[in-house]
Structures are given as structure tokens and as C-alpha cells.
């Protein structure tokens, strides 16, 4: 019988450990060992094996503050809520999640409720991340749930300056418009169509800019069912992670902040005024991440052009230390609680 720990023998098909007596099969004089008859038979039927242990089922986001709190990565089949106070720049965090996926060579899909596609694209450029080539080749697509809610769409486009007209033209071919953003079955179908077109299974990332805005357009039961269905079909069915932002107004009993039981991950974002006097310090912590090791302490951060999320220790910064980050260090707040007098 196989042991446990680092010395565990791994199945020659699925690459997971073999906790009991292995099931064997000989081919051309070579003996293969499997964890189960199902894996033995699967090899006979499919003629391939998984080349890495669990690697295709886990991911690192590329966002330093998140990855530092998830040292073993996060499951790819996760629906993650970015629950943030106003001003915590959840949009910039979602932009970085998309950018890191693109730079890994993976596709990305953005569902936007709070701004037109041209503004969404401009947000990346302001962070010094040029997504225009990715829009042009289809690696980045946008599901537009904003534009058709504008009363006079032509007037909005006529008032664009030349630069924004250029961005609009580039984004237009990569944009799928939703005719009725309150028709969540249409939104779901548009998302599914984009994922199917880009063959997004076990790769890529989806971001949704505001569950709060989505929830304001429909009855609560419709919003709950949308989250349940998208989580089932996108995250659990395709193993594509979805990150959805929501503005927290202090009431944990309303949608979407009452979804703790359903969500796979919750990342809390806050602006804390007590760490440094007269300064609102952005902090994050991973409140929950199903099936993953996570560190739940608060970490201070800022989102900066070119670098994305940078973590730091605000007390060391005030003391003139070298607490700046961006290298994935935990950047915990540290020190005693209470305000710090500025120098």
C-alpha cells in the first residue's frame, strides 16, 4: 500500500496520489500503476495521460496581494467576490486579473455594467497596459451591458473626441452587446457564447465589474439564480474562474453580500482610516477560498501604473523603513493598533 506525504506514488493517468493498493496494467512489457480501475480504463480509451499533478486545476492570479495570501494557488473552478468599499479600486484589481491572464497567453472576458467599452479599455491604458492588440486578435472580449441602457447612444458616441473614437473602433469588433441588461438569460447566453467561441475550458478568466449594478436591475431571486447558474456553467462546468466586484455599503444581508454559502471565494477590500491619521489606507484580505490554503490577515495595497497592485506596510512607510512591495510579500499591517501620527 502506498504511503502518504511527499513520497506518495502517483497514478500514471490522473497524477494524483495512490492511497490504496494500485491497479496495474502491462503494455509492451511495461507496467503502469493506477489509483483506480476507472483511470486504468480511461488510459485504454483515451491514449493520453495528464502531464502534471493538479496544475490545470489550480492557478495563480499574478496579482501580488492575492497570490501572497494564496500560497498554493486557487482552484480554477472558483467564483470569487471582490467585496469592496467605495474607493478601494476593485476595478483596477479586475483589470490586473485580466492583464495577467492575457500576458500568460490566456483569453479573458469582461462583463461590464457600469461603463461603456471605450471607458473600460481606457482604464487599462491609464495603468500603462496596452490591451489594443488583444482586442484586435480576439484574446480579450467584452460583453457590453451598459451601452444599450443609455437613452441616446448616438449622442454619446458623437461627443467622443478623436482618441476615444479610435478606442471605440478597436473595441467594437471585440464587443458583444446585450440588448437588455436586465434579461439575465440573455447575459448568460452572451457569456456562454464568448467562452465557446474562444474555447475557454481550463484556461482564461472572466471578470464582472459590478454585481451591485446587476442586482439593481432585477428582482433578488433573479440575481441569485444568475450567480448560481453562471457559477455552475462557467466555473464548475468549464473550470474558468470568475471574479465579480461588488460595492459594500455595510449591510451584509443584501445581495450580493449574503452569498457566503454559495461563493467559492470572498476577498474583502476596505479603506481603513485608523492606521495612519488623515489617510485612508486600502487593505485586502481573503475571507474565504474554498479548497485552498489562505492567509486571512489584512494587507495594505495601492494600484499603480505599470505595476498593478503593490503591497506595503503603512507603519514602516511612516517610520522611513523599506516596507514597499510589489514582489508578492505579505505586506501585513503589523505593529500595534490605532492611529499613527504623521511626521
C-alpha positions in Angstrom: 0.0 0.0 0.0 1.3 3.4 -0.9 2.3 5.8 1.8 1.3 9.4 2.3 3.1 12.8 2.0 5.9 13.7 -0.4 6.7 10.0 -1.1 3.2 9.1 -2.2 3.2 7.1 -5.5 1.2 8.9 -8.2 -1.3 7.4 -10.6 0.0 7.0 -14.1 -3.2 8.6 -15.5 -4.6 11.3 -13.3 -1.3 12.1 -11.4 -3.0 12.1 -8.0 -1.6 10.0 -5.2 -2.4 6.3 -4.9 -3.7 5.9 -1.3 -4.5 2.2 -1.6 -3.1 -0.8 -3.5 -2.5 0.2 -7.1 -4.4 -1.2 -10.1 -1.9 -2.4 -12.6 -1.8 -2.8 -16.4 1.1 -4.0 -18.6 1.7 -2.6 -22.0 4.6 -3.8 -24.2 6.4 -5.2 -21.2 6.0 -2.0 -19.1 3.8 -2.0 -16.0 1.6 1.1 -15.3 0.1 1.7 -11.9 -3.2 3.5 -11.3 -5.2 4.7 -8.4 -8.4 3.1 -9.7 -9.8 0.9 -12.4 -11.5 4.0 -13.8 -8.1 5.6 -14.5 -6.8 2.3 -16.0 -9.7 2.1 -18.3 -9.5 5.8 -19.2 -6.0 5.3 -20.4 -7.1 2.5 -22.6 -9.9 4.5 -24.1 -8.2 7.9 -24.5 -4.5 7.1 -25.0 -3.2 10.1 -23.1 -2.3 10.9 -19.5 -2.3 14.1 -17.5 1.1 15.6 -17.7 1.1 17.4 -14.3 -0.4 16.9 -10.9 -3.4 19.2 -10.4 -1.7 22.0 -12.3 -4.5 22.5 -14.7 -6.9 22.8 -11.9 -5.1 25.5 -9.9 -3.9 28.9 -10.8 -2.0 31.9 -9.5 -3.6 35.2 -10.4 -0.5 37.2 -11.0 -1.8 39.9 -8.6 0.8 40.1 -5.8 -1.6 40.9 -2.9 -3.9 38.0 -3.7 -1.1 35.4 -4.5 0.7 36.2 -1.3 -2.5 35.2 0.6 -2.9 32.0 -1.5 0.5 30.4 -1.4 -0.7 27.2 -3.1 -2.8 29.0 -5.7 -6.6 28.9 -6.0 -8.9 26.3 -7.7 -9.7 27.3 -11.3 -13.4 26.5 -10.8 -13.9 29.4 -8.4 -16.5 32.1 -8.3 -14.8 34.9 -6.3 -16.5 38.0 -4.9 -14.4 41.2 -4.6 -16.4 42.9 -1.9 -15.1 46.4 -1.6 -15.9 49.7 0.0 -16.1 52.7 -2.4 -12.7 53.9 -3.4 -10.8 50.6 -3.0 -10.3 50.3 -6.7 -11.8 46.9 -7.3 -12.0 47.8 -11.0 -8.2 48.2 -11.2 -7.8 44.8 -9.5 -10.1 43.2 -12.0 -8.1 44.9 -14.8 -4.9 43.4 -13.4 -6.5 39.9 -13.3 -7.4 40.3 -17.0 -3.9 41.7 -17.9 -2.0 38.9 -16.1 -4.2 36.3 -17.9 -3.5 37.9 -21.3 0.2 38.1 -20.6 0.1 34.3 -19.8 -1.3 33.8 -23.2 -4.8 33.0 -21.9 -8.1 34.5 -23.1 -10.1 36.9 -21.0 -13.7 38.0 -21.0 -15.1 41.2 -19.2 -18.7 41.7 -18.5 -19.3 45.5 -17.9 -22.3 47.0 -16.3 -21.0 50.4 -15.1 -19.2 51.9 -18.1 -19.1 51.7 -21.9 -16.4 49.5 -23.5 -14.3 52.6 -24.5 -14.0 53.6 -20.8 -13.2 50.0 -19.9 -10.3 50.0 -22.4 -9.2 53.4 -21.2 -8.8 52.1 -17.7 -6.1 49.6 -18.9 -4.2 52.3 -20.8 -4.2 54.5 -17.7 -2.5 51.7 -15.9 0.1 51.6 -18.8 -1.3 48.2 -20.1 -1.9 48.3 -23.8 -4.8 45.9 -24.5 -5.4 47.0 -28.1 -3.6 44.1 -29.7 -5.5 41.6 -27.5 -8.8 43.2 -28.5 -7.8 43.1 -32.2 -6.9 39.4 -32.2 -9.9 38.4 -30.0 -7.9 37.3 -27.0 -9.9 39.9 -25.0 -13.6 40.2 -25.4 -16.2 42.4 -23.8 -19.9 41.7 -23.0 -21.4 45.2 -23.0 -24.3 45.5 -20.6 -24.1 49.3 -20.4 -24.4 51.0 -23.8 -27.9 49.9 -24.7 -29.2 51.4 -21.4 -28.1 54.8 -22.5 -31.1 56.9 -23.8 -29.2 58.5 -26.6 -26.4 56.2 -27.7 -25.6 58.1 -30.9 -25.2 61.4 -28.9 -22.8 59.7 -26.5 -20.7 58.5 -29.5 -20.9 61.9 -31.3 -19.4 63.6 -28.2 -16.3 61.4 -28.2 -13.0 63.0 -29.0 -10.8 61.6 -31.8 -8.8 59.4 -29.4 -11.9 57.9 -27.8 -13.4 57.3 -31.3 -10.2 55.4 -32.1 -10.6 53.3 -29.0 -14.2 52.8 -29.7 -13.4 51.4 -33.2 -10.8 49.0 -31.8 -13.1 47.7 -29.1 -16.2 47.5 -31.2 -15.1 44.3 -33.0 -14.3 42.6 -29.7 -17.6 43.7 -28.1 -20.8 41.7 -27.8 -23.7 43.9 -26.9 -26.6 42.9 -24.7 -29.9 44.3 -25.8 -31.5 44.1 -22.3 -29.1 44.1 -19.4 -32.0 43.1 -17.1 -32.6 40.0 -19.1 -30.1 37.8 -17.3 -30.8 34.8 -19.5 -29.5 36.9 -22.4 -26.5 38.0 -20.4 -25.8 34.3 -19.5 -26.1 33.3 -23.2 -23.7 36.0 -24.4 -21.2 34.9 -21.8 -21.5 31.3 -22.8 -21.2 32.2 -26.5 -18.0 34.1 -25.9 -16.5 31.2 -23.9 -17.5 28.7 -26.5 -16.0 30.8 -29.3 -12.7 31.2 -27.6 -12.6 27.5 -26.4 -12.3 28.7 -22.8 -12.1 25.5 -20.8 -9.4 25.1 -18.1 -7.9 28.4 -19.2 -8.7 32.1 -19.2 -10.5 34.3 -16.7 -13.9 36.1 -16.6 -14.5 39.4 -14.7 -17.8 41.1 -14.0 -17.4 44.7 -13.0 -20.4 45.1 -10.7 -22.8 42.6 -9.2 -24.3 45.5 -7.3 -25.3 47.2 -10.5 -26.6 43.9 -11.9 -28.7 43.3 -8.8 -30.3 46.8 -9.0 -31.8 45.9 -12.4 -33.7 42.7 -11.4 -35.6 41.1 -8.6 -33.3 39.4 -5.9 -34.4 35.9 -6.8 -33.3 36.5 -10.5 -29.9 37.8 -9.3 -29.4 34.8 -7.0 -30.3 32.4 -9.8 -27.9 34.2 -12.2 -25.0 33.7 -9.8 -25.9 30.1 -9.2 -26.2 29.3 -13.0 -23.1 31.2 -14.0 -21.1 29.5 -11.2 -22.4 26.1 -12.4 -21.8 26.6 -16.1 -18.7 28.8 -16.2 -16.8 27.9 -13.1 -17.8 24.4 -12.3 -18.5 23.2 -15.9 -15.6 24.9 -17.8 -13.1 25.4 -14.9 -12.9 29.1 -15.8 -12.6 31.4 -12.7 -14.9 34.3 -12.4 -14.2 37.4 -10.4 -17.1 39.7 -9.6 -16.9 43.1 -7.9 -19.5 44.5 -5.6 -19.7 47.7 -3.6 -20.2 47.1 0.1 -22.4 49.6 1.9 -22.3 48.0 5.3 -25.3 45.7 5.0 -24.2 42.1 4.8 -27.8 40.9 4.5 -28.5 42.1 0.9 -27.4 40.8 -2.5 -24.6 40.0 -3.3 -23.0 40.2 0.2 -25.3 37.5 1.6 -24.0 34.8 -0.8 -21.3 33.5 1.6 -22.8 30.0 1.4 -22.7 29.9 -2.4 -19.5 31.7 -3.3 -16.1 29.8 -3.6 -14.1 32.9 -2.6 -14.5 36.2 -0.9 -11.9 38.9 -1.0 -12.6 41.9 1.3 -11.4 45.3 0.3 -11.6 48.3 2.7 -10.4 51.8 3.2 -9.1 52.0 6.8 -8.7 55.5 8.3 -7.2 54.3 11.6 -3.8 53.1 10.6 -2.4 56.5 9.6 -4.0 59.7 10.7 -5.7 61.7 7.9 -5.0 58.9 5.4 -7.4 56.2 4.1 -5.3 53.1 3.6 -6.6 50.5 1.2 -6.4 46.9 2.6 -7.5 43.5 1.5 -7.8 40.1 3.0 -9.0 36.7 1.8 -12.0 36.0 3.9 -12.7 32.7 2.2 -11.3 30.5 -0.5 -12.8 27.0 -0.8 -10.3 24.1 -1.1 -7.3 26.3 -0.8 -4.8 27.4 1.8 -5.3 31.1 2.5 -3.9 33.6 4.9 -6.6 35.9 6.2 -4.6 38.8 7.7 -5.1 42.3 6.3 -2.6 43.7 3.8 -2.3 47.3 2.7 -2.1 48.0 -1.0 -2.2 50.5 -3.8 -2.7 50.1 -7.5 -0.1 51.8 -9.6 0.6 52.4 -13.2 2.7 49.7 -14.9 3.0 47.6 -11.7 -0.6 46.9 -10.7 -1.2 46.0 -7.1 1.7 46.9 -4.8 1.6 45.8 -1.1 3.3 47.7 1.7 3.4 48.1 5.4 2.0 51.6 6.2 3.7 51.9 9.6 7.1 51.1 8.2 6.5 53.6 5.5 5.7 56.3 8.1 8.8 55.3 10.0 11.0 55.6 6.9 11.6 51.9 6.6 11.6 49.8 3.5 8.1 48.3 3.6 7.3 48.9 0.0 6.4 45.9 -2.0 5.0 44.6 -5.2 7.1 41.5 -5.0 4.3 39.4 -3.5 5.4 39.9 0.1 2.6 39.7 2.6 2.9 43.4 3.4 0.9 42.9 6.6 0.0 45.9 8.7 1.9 44.8 11.7 2.6 46.8 14.8 0.0 48.0 17.5 -3.4 49.0 16.5 -4.5 52.6 16.5 -3.6 55.8 14.5 0.0 56.8 13.8 0.9 60.4 14.0 2.4 61.6 10.7 5.9 63.0 10.7 
